[in-house]
Amino acid sequence: MQEGISIRPPRADEGERLRAIARAAKAYWGYDEDWVHGWAAQGDFSPEALAARPVLVAELGGHAIGFASLILEGETCVLDDLWIDPNWIGRGIGTRLFEACAERVRDLGATRMEWEAEPNAVGFYEKLGGRYLRESEPTELGRVIPVMGLDL
């Protein structure tokens, strides 16, 4: 696991950096570049949006290299985002963020975390204890993807 990584809340001024991480990470999985730019443009990374829900940022040397966001829905908390700068994929950053999210979910009083898993990331989530729950509703690309979960 990478040394020197800290997990913290987002700064109000780093929304565009987080958008860039999401865009680069989505493109890493081979999606059409124009589609990725349109997808990333839809996200709200304003200071207000970053403050409105739990967001955790992985930082190294003062620079954001990944982030995750949560949506509390009663006893279930949805892991809405977990994106790592492609230069840092495979170095334990995603694991650190996921574990920090699970801890935050417990702090929020939820007993379960669920998420729609990028098909290329299913193995990653399984290694962290996630299990298949059901198929998603069709995505904007018309795909049905796994919904995974973890009891906390």
Secondary structure as GFF3:
##gff-version 3
##sequence-region A 1 152
A	DSSP	beta_strand	5	8	.	.	.	ID=ss1
A	DSSP	alpha_helix	15	28	.	.	.	ID=ss2
A	DSSP	alpha_helix	33	42	.	.	.	ID=ss3
A	DSSP	alpha_helix	47	52	.	.	.	ID=ss4
A	DSSP	beta_strand	55	60	.	.	.	ID=ss5
A	DSSP	beta_strand	63	73	.	.	.	ID=ss6
A	DSSP	beta_strand	76	84	.	.	.	ID=ss7
A	DSSP	three_ten_helix	86	88	.	.	.	ID=ss8
A	DSSP	alpha_helix	93	107	.	.	.	ID=ss9
A	DSSP	beta_strand	112	116	.	.	.	ID=ss10
A	DSSP	three_ten_helix	119	121	.	.	.	ID=ss11
A	DSSP	alpha_helix	122	127	.	.	.	ID=ss12
A	DSSP	beta_strand	131	135	.	.	.	ID=ss13
A	DSSP	beta_strand	146	151	.	.	.	ID=ss14
###
